[in-house]
Amino acid sequence: MRKNAWKKEQERMKQISEAVKKDQILYYFKTQWPVLLAVTFSGLIYNLGLLAGPWFEGRMTGCLVDILGGKAGYQDMLVLVTAYVMSIAIVQISRYIKRFYVRRFANNVNRDMKEILYRSLVHRSRAELEEEGVGNVMTKAILDVDDCAEGMRKFTTEIYDTGVALAAYVGMLLFYDWRLAILGMLFLPVSYVLAEKMKRNVQRTGAAYKEQSGDLSAATLDRDTNAITYRVYGREEERRQAYEANLTDYETSAVKTNIWSTAFPPLYRIISMTGVLFILYFGSKNVLGTGWKIWDVAAFTTFLSCFLKLAVKSSHAAKLFNAVHKAQVSWKRIKPLMKETTYEDDSLVQEPGTLEVSDVSFAYPGGEKIYEDFNLSATPGQIIGVTGAVACGKSTLGKTFLCEYPYEGRICFHGKELSAMTKAEQNGMVGYLGHDPELFNDSVRNNILLGDDDDPEKYLKAVCFDGEVAEMEEGMDTIVGNGGVRLSGGQAQRLALARTLCHKRPVLILDDPFSALDRKTEEEVFANLRKLVADSIVILLSHRLYLFPEMDQVLWMEGGKVTAGTHEQILEKFPEYARLYEAQADGADAHSTQEGGPDHAEK
Amino acid sequence: MQKNKRQNVKNVRSVIRQTVTGYAGLSLGIVLAVAGAIVTALLPPWILGNIVDTITAGNAVPVALVILYFTFTVLTGLTESLREGLLTVFGQKITHALRSSMMEKYTNLTAGELTKQEPGTIVSRFVGDVDTVENLFTSGIISMFADACKIISILVVIWLKNRGLAIVLLILLPFLYWFTRTVQKNMLKAQIENRRAVGRASGHVPETLHNIRTIHTLGKEHYMEERYDEYIAESYRAVDRTNFYDAIYSPVILILNAIVVAVVMLFSASGNAKVLTLFGMSAGTAVALINYISQIFTPVESLGMEIQTIQSAVAGVHRINEFYALEEVPEKYSGQKTAEPQNRLENPFVELQNVTFAYEDDSRKILHHLSFQVYPGEQVTLSGRTGAGKSTVFKLLLGLYQPGEGKVLIQGRDAFQIPENEKRSLYGYVEQTFHRVPGTVKDQITLYDDSFTMEEVREAARIAGLDATIEQLEKGYDTLCTSEIFSQGQWQLLSIARAAVAKPKLLLLDEITANLDAQTEEEVLQALKRASEGRTVISISHRVNAETGRIIDI
């Protein structure tokens, strides 16, 4: 037992230390070491092996001369040619391995980062997420990781293709004439320093561009989510013009950032190339025997071509800087989202128990009190109806149990204070269904089960939705569309209720779950609800009162005060409640209608 | 005057053509810069040849020649820089034009197509796919053209120097073409798959944000992570396949290069007279040919690099063209005079004449020969069983759909033909749920229409009974909207303010009671009634109160 606990503790510590590292860019290089090892190995073979080509070509030419002169035979050429093809094959296969694994490395990093990012996102509180625009979070998550992984790939590639190759060329130049080599390379640092100076502009315009591209995504998303509203109100032409303005801003910022990162590298190369003036002048002196070293023409051309390759490669290095800068801009934005990767268990479903609420009041941070004097004592199996005028704070009262913001007073379950519980305990105690059914773009089955192992049929029956689902073309496997668009309002509500019932909790908060149902269905669902969650406490927020006589308790909200009692007690005490109840009892719908034929038909 | 005269933009190609001709100066500049970069790059090696010849002859190199060499090197750099800059500007012009025309297309889509689009995919169509088209110009097509020119000129030179080698290359070229096409096709397939997976994965993020409360309370974080991982893994597999083809292409080409060199060497070393008539050459020619062979393979190799860019663009173009093919609303009678509205009280304000309607892809008829009239100032309620088509009647009145048979008339005019700018003053539409737009409280009411005065905005809020609540907000009407600032019922009231601000003659209330308690509903209806005499109201409601007036059964 003890050993086990110790092991667990170890495991936890390990997770924490990993969690700390995941917002370090080095972490990703370290974890990918097997892939990077393959890259290193093949990268070295490839870059050093590049010299094999010219060497063999020279030998073959020499051999041809010998054959023409009768000094060598066909056999010699055959051996040479075979060795040549073999060595090129080895070099090129290494190149394939390097290219493939560098990309796999980027691919792995991309996947890992996105997963961490998503995990971090999905565990964030709603309040936090609200403060950032949807479009921004989206571009952050998708575009930034792509840019960042791409930058890391280029960096890794260039370490071998530029770094190793540069070192080889520099070594060769120094070997031929160290004084001329230093003189020629004097201008390389100037080019680097300039590239470094431009870094700030690259970053600044890069950040501005990211922001514009976030705005553009957000505008596109809005244009699409509210398309019908804009059409019905005749605002489409104006929205189109506003989008056009977005596009113009985007174009300006994109041109700026791209000019900084693409139009400048050729200029850096010009600066690197300045050294060629010295090499041509002093190099020709070397050949003529008046310089620092004695050269033949071959040495002169080799030195010159080495230098030209070096200058081109070093302008690649400037390009590499830009790629790394771009990655840094993205990384800076991702980094704060990459922290905290250890999370507690998702939820600990709790046993039924009694709920004691005393003197609870609630206000949004910095706002006025929404309600006060909330007192309630409930035992398992009770259904409590909550009602009041519009904006009386019903929904806020329901959301109080989610602990998204702190409340005052005491909410005790099993004698334990709700706000003192861990998030997992809270989630295991309270089930919540708000106005928005919050459906997923997935099948009916998956929307109910959300990965659990259960029979969705009985929940569909309980919410009187089984018949309609059976009639759908693909039954339980019908995809409900984004946010449930392919369902009618009433269907979406019932599906969400089925999901809530499938994930039963000892306390269920249902905010107006029947608003789009006709009365007959509502009554049927209500009866099923009683049976199916007989040991849970249900808090039902509603403005339709004909079910309220059946409630075990009623909470009436008026003027910021919450009063608990039976239906009869509240009826007696509050004339407003009586009036609402009477009005609805009189005007009860005779049609048993249910909204939403058309949406339904649109699937 | 109707200004939405439609351009005949039907695909990516036509947009590009229009951009090229629209920015003729820019396009010409690019041609000149590209040609300039090629020519200036040709000169330095020629000068260098002269320098080497001078040294070989044992003479000192004139300083002027050295400077000339460097000057042309600088010119090459400058023209390249210019080319890159112009290409960037041009690429952005193309993306701008593409997005503009796509938005225009989007504006003309039928209501059916609009509801079918998923926000995640629309964003990736407008953002990601268009970006790949931009890459097509900045780093794809133009360098590919330059490479093609190089290949042809080298082939000509080789033909003149060594016919045998030219024949070998000509035999090889079909194989090269086949290999390149195979790589292209497989990459395209993998690219399209990847884009789909990326679309799904990026759609998963907004969905998570939207449903975050459910995910948290049900403790489904882990489940959502797994689903996201699945989408990412799909994209991973597709990208991995793309990477395979991308990585294999160049090495295969270069090994071929070596084999060709080996073959030519072997033949010229054979000593067979017949072979030598085709392959015979001196050592000098051998050196030159080795260079030429690698020069012809280098552009083919960079073609391989450009394939990657072009293929992803083709996948993007493919999907954008799919978008362009979506169904459009038939053009309204623009230019022609639309019928004048009939304002006389004895004429029906709203009239359905023998209307039959079915949604497309659905054989089920929603409305069968439906007829009714609503007269100015009347308040009526539509009622009927589930799926009877109450909301469909609204959609027809709002001009979202056209009836299959019969006529839908507002003030004697075809509802579908009502011009955009007359809609708001003609009718206001209140739905069951409020559609929040990004912006301030005022924006929610006006929907960015600046022609409303502040007084009109306040008046609309007053009608909705929301003025006091809004005044209490820190910045009043200029408060930025987040979902927390109003309760559900208050948002509903706000949608009434949105409908009422233009003082429309007709109000369409769809399930307005669903989220309002009886008292507020009553207040709102009373307020609307007081606010405008003679306003016509049509509502859909479960409850039939005394206030709802005449009932029309569907």
Interface residues (C-beta under 8 A of the other chain):
Chain A: G53 E57 M60 T61 C63 L64 V65 I67 L68 Y74 M77 L78 L80 V81 T82 Y84 V85 I88 A89 Q92 I93 R95 Y96 R99 F100 R103 R104 N107 R111 K114 E115 Y118 R119 L121 V122 H123 R124 S125 R126 L129 E130 G133 V134 G135 V137 M138 A141 I142 S213 L216 S217 A218 T220 L221 D222 R223 D224 T225 N226 A227 I228 T229 Y230 R231 V232 Y233 G234 R235 E236 E237 E238 R239 R240 A242 Y243 E244 L247 T248 Y250 E251 A254 V255 N258 I259 T262 A263 F264 P265 P266 L267 R269 I270 M273 T274 V276 L277 L280 Y281 S284 K285 V287 L288 V297 F300 T301 L304 Y343 D345 D346 S347 Y364 T387 G388 A389 V390 A391 G393 K394 S395 T396 L402 A424 N427 G428 V430 G431 Y432 G434 H435 D436 E438 L439 F440 N441 L450 G451 G481 N482 G483 V485 G489 A496 R499 H503 D512 S515 A516 D518 R519 H543 E576 L580 A583 Q584 G587 A588 D589 A590 H591 S592 T593 Q594 E595 G596 G597 P598 D599 H600 A601 E602 K603
Chain B: K3 N4 L48 I51 V52 T54 I55 T56 G58 A60 V61 V63 V66 I67 Y69 F70 T73 V74 T76 G77 L78 E80 S81 L82 E84 G85 L87 T88 V89 G91 Q92 K93 T95 H96 R99 S100 M103 E104 Y106 T107 A111 G112 L114 T115 Q117 E118 P119 G120 I122 V123 F126 V127 T138 V198 A201 S202 G203 V205 P206 E207 T208 L209 H210 N211 I212 R213 T214 I215 H216 T217 L218 G219 K220 E221 H222 Y223 M224 E225 E226 Y228 D229 I232 A233 Y236 V239 D240 N243 F244 D246 A247 I248 S250 P251 V252 L254 I255 N257 A258 I259 V261 A262 M265 L266 S268 A269 S270 G271 S282 A283 A286 V287 I290 Y359 D362 R364 I366 S383 G384 R385 T386 G387 A388 G389 K390 S391 T392 K395 L398 L400 P419 E420 N421 E422 K423 R424 Y429 Q432 T433 H435 V437 P438 L447 Y448 D449 T469 T482 S483 E484 F486 S487 Q488 G489 Q490 Q492 L493 R498 E511 A514 N515 L516 D517 A518 Q519 T520 I540 S541 H542 R543 V544 N545 A546
